[in-house]
Structures are given as C-alpha cells and as structure tokens.
Amino acid sequence: MPLHPLQTEWDADLRAGDPLGFPGYGGGPSPESVLTGRTDHYALIEGRFDVLGGSMGAAHGERVVRAFRRAADARLPVVVLTASGGARMQEGMVSLIQMARTASASAAHAGAGLLSVGVFRSPTTGGVYASYGSLCAVRAAVAGAIVGFAGPRVVELTTGQPLPSDSHTAESALASGWVDAVVADESDAQAEWVEGVLGLRTMPPPPLPLAQAVDVSVSLPGAWGEVVRARDSHRLSPGDLARGVCDSWVELRGPDVSAASAGLASIGSRRVVVASLGRAAPVPSDYRLVQRAIALAGRLGLPLLTLVDTRGADPSPSSEADGVAAEIARTLAAMASLPSASVAVCTGEGGSGGALAVAFADRLLMLEHSIFSVIAPEGAAAILRRDAGQAADVAASLRLTALDMVELGIANAIVPEGDTAADTASLVKLAVGRHLAEAQPGERRTRFDAATRRWLQ
C-alpha cells in the first residue's frame, strides 16, 4: 500500500502486448506490477510483487518513465517503493531494455535538481534493483528483506553453492553501505523515514557522547602545545560534532567506510548536506562517501557543511592500489565545482591534502585549539632533521595554529571552544549558521587565490 494517500493515479489502464507470443502469457496483466501517481508531497512509484513477481515489462517500464518525467515537470521528488524479482521473462529483450529507459528517466529527474528516495521491500532484486531502484539518491531497506542483484535461489541454483545466511539481506546491504537505513516492516515506520529524508519531519540526531573539552591548564605552550590539544582523545570527533550541530539528521552511508560520515540534515530551518572526515586515516572509500554528499548538495542546491580532523589520508599499499590520490583529487574537484555555498570546520588536526580535500570550502572555520599543516610535525622533523623526535621544535616553523591559518588568509575565523562537548557544539552551530547565511559560492577559490598572490614575488 502507498505510504500516503494518492491524489491521482497515473496510467492505470496502460498495459503491454505480447512481443514474444510467449505461451500462456497473452500480454501484460491488469493491474500492472507497478503503481504510479502523486501524493500531496511527492510522486510515487510502488512495485507490486503480487503481480507476476513485480517483474518489469514494457508497461511497467513506461509507467516508471512517465512518472519520473511528470515529477520533473511538476518539480516533485520521487518516492520509489520496490518489490520485484527483476525483468519479465515473458517479454524478453523488450522487458530488459526497460532497465536502460528507467535509468535514463531517473537520471533526467536527478539532473533537474530533484530528490529521489527509495525503500526496498522484499524482495528487491534483478532489473528493478539494478536500474531505477539503486539510482535513488537516498535508500532504505525493510528489515529482513531480500535485497540483491540476483535472488538467493537463482544464485544457489546457478552456482551450485549455498549462500551464507546473512547474504542478500537488508541488514547486509546496510553493513556494506549500499543502503542508508533499515526500517521496520510497517508503513508508519517507512513513512516516517521518507518524511525525514524529504524534510517533512524532524529526525533528531543521536545525543552527543560525554566527551569533555581539553584541560588547557596542563597543556604545553606554543605551537606544539596546540598540536597536543588538537590531538587530545577527549575532543569530539568530527562525526559526533556534525550531528551535534544539526537539529535533524538522516544518515548517508557508503561501502567500506572507516573514517567518514555524511547526512542529509537541518540546522535550524536550513536544510544542509553534511560530511565529516576523521579521526582514523581516511581510505579511498571515505572520500567516495564525501563525494556522494557533495554531489547530493549540488543536485538539490543545498549548502554543504564539512568537518575534518585527520593527520592525513591512509598511505597503505591497499589504499594506494585503490587510488587514494585520485580520490583526493576528485574530492577537491567536486568541492571546487559545487554550485551551492559551503562551510568547512577543522575540529582538531588538519593534515596535508587528505584533510584539505574536505576543507576546500567557501568559508573555513578553525576551532580554537585546532591546527592545519602541510605535513605533521613528526614528518617534517623526519625530513628536515632526520629525527621525528624533534617535532616539537619544528612545529612553530610550520605556522599551523588556528591563529596562523587566519593570519595567512587560509581560514576565515576561529570558533571558541566550550568547557563541555555540548558547549562546543553550540558555539560551532552558531558560527556555522552565520557563515552559511553569508557564504557565496566561489569564495573558496578567491580566498585561496588571494592567499597565494600575497606570497608571489
């Protein structure tokens, strides 16, 4: 059943013919395996597994294509509720080409700057999953649902190998980062999540952990003291602080993520996309999640907030083989081409290009005791003095403190830190809100250009 009452059902009388003359088929059924129409707030595409296993034939594909086109014309988001075993065998290649047609229609809808939301019901497999289903910008699966490219029975019968019990499930898709949430098998729970994604309902983020601010009374003086403060384990992680400044939060996930987090969120009445990086050394998949967030902000015309605390990207052979340098470059390019305003916050340590990739924003804010550097002081000492133990002496030469960043024209402002995690989050929220309201797309380039010209001979 639809999550919300339909105002209008579309193409209810549209049926397919019988292109193969398939024995016992005689043409598409009525009703078809997909329902389309509009509610008060969105266009709906809902698969019906009770009709030929939810299979997609010519009429199914045409209804989906028309729904995306109508939604684009009416500037409506699309909500997709899938339940399908895949392409309709009785229509052969006429069925299979619907994957390309529906994917094209979904892409055109996205290109119009509109949001699509998917809820994968059981089962969601085959051509529907591998076309317009997986192209939804934000995706959830129903708890316990079968979700996968090929259904488990097909996999076992074609490979001759039994599948593990946790394969092809909503939960495994969540763990792998292919869906953003698992929701209960109840219409109300699914409607609540969809409304949160669409901004029709507030979805409060989890509470802040009980982290405490650094005890500055025992910190070392000078630049090395700021390095020690920035690295203190009691500081809030960027992901926790990101959720702490937001009033509503819908998680965005990605495969093999270890250091990044992202969300479709709100700060006060302003909808934003948020991405954070740290504290573990980011691997290529972390940057791919950040790129997803940047792309979503650009697609929807929403401002972007990024937060970073990392000594630098993971330099291991596995990251090298997975293209860590290319992913950093792609993240920088994505930030550069973002058409909406962006604000970045360095919450602890900003280390080298791995951190700069998410800090290349129209406004860069530094927490009071954060640092940003071309290289970690230990690395600089190892290169310059062949002794990493001299990092404390080298730190001042790197001009890496928050004040240095502002004086060099790299950062815009310093955000004071509070006595508790909640105090710091409140101060960051206030500063972020002001700079999001003031920032103009393109300031990221003009600020860095000006900082560069200042030091040209």
C-alpha positions, 0 to 999 in steps of 0.5 A: 500500500502507498505510504500516503494517500494518492491524489491521482493515479497515473496510467492505470489502464496502460498495459503491454502486448505480447512481443514474444507470443510467449505461451500462456502469457497473452500480454501484460496483466491488469493491474500492472506490477507497478503503481504510479501517481502523486501524493500531496508531497511527492510522486510515487512509484510502488512495485507490486510483487503480487503481480507476476513477481513485480517483474518489469515489462514494457508497461511497467517500464513506461509507467516508471518513465512517465512518472519520473518525467511528470515529477520533473515537470511538476518539480516533485521528488520521487518516492520509489517503493520496490518489490520485484524479482527483476525483468519479465521473462515473458517479454524478453529483450523488450522487458530488459531494455526497460532497465536502460529507459528507467535509468535514463528517466531517473537520471533526467529527474536527478539532473533537474535538481530533484530528490529521489528516495527509495525503500526496498521491500522484499524482495528487491532484486534483478532489473528493478534493483539494478536500474531505477531502484539503486539510482535513488539518491537516498535508500532504505531497506525493510528489515529482513528483506531480500535485497540483491542483484540476483535472488538467493535461489537463482544464485544457489541454483546457478552456482551450485553453492549455498549462500551464507545466511546473512547474504542478500539481506537488508541488514547486509546491504546496510553493513556494506553501505549500499543502503542508508537505513533499515526500517521496520516492516510497517508503513508508519515506520517507512513513512516516517523515514521518507518524511525525514529524508524529504524534510517533512519531519524532524529526525533528531540526531543521536545525543552527543557522547560525554566527551569533555573539552581539553584541560588547557591548564596542563597543556604545553605552550606554543605551537606544539602545545596546540598540536597536543590539544588538537590531538587530545582523545577527549575532543569530539570527533568530527562525526559526533560534532556534525550531528551535534550541530544539526537539529535533524539528521538522516544518515548517508552511508557508503561501502567500506567506510572507516573514517567518514560520515555524511547526512542529509540534515537541518540546522535550524530551518536550513536544510544542509548536506553534511560530511565529516572526515576523521579521526582514523586515516581516511581510505579511498572509500571515505572520500567516495562517501564525501563525494556522494554528499557533495554531489547530493548538495549540488543536485538539490542546491543545498549548502554543504557543511564539512568537518575534518580532523585527520593527520592525513589520508591512509598511505597503505599499499591497499589504499594506494592500489585503490587510488587514494590520490585520485580520490583526493583529487576528485574530492577537491574537484567536486568541492571546487565545482559545487554550485551551492555555498559551503562551510568547512570546520577543522575540529582538531588536526588538519593534515596535508591534502587528505584533510584539505580535500574536505576543507576546500570550502567557501568559508573555513572555520578553525576551532580554537585549539585546532591546527592545519599543516602541510605535513605533521610535525613528526614528518617534517622533523623526519625530513628536515632533521632526520629525527621525528623526535624533534617535532616539537621544535619544528612545529612553530616553523610550520605556522599551523595554529588556528591563529596562523591559518587566519593570519595567512588568509587560509581560514576565515575565523576561529570558533571558541571552544566550550568547557563541555562537548555540548558547549562546543557544539553550540558555539560551532552551530552558531558560527556555522549558521552565520557563515552559511547565511553569508557564504557565496559560492566561489569564495573558496577559490578567491580566498585561496587565490588571494592567499597565494598572490600575497606570497608571489614575488 
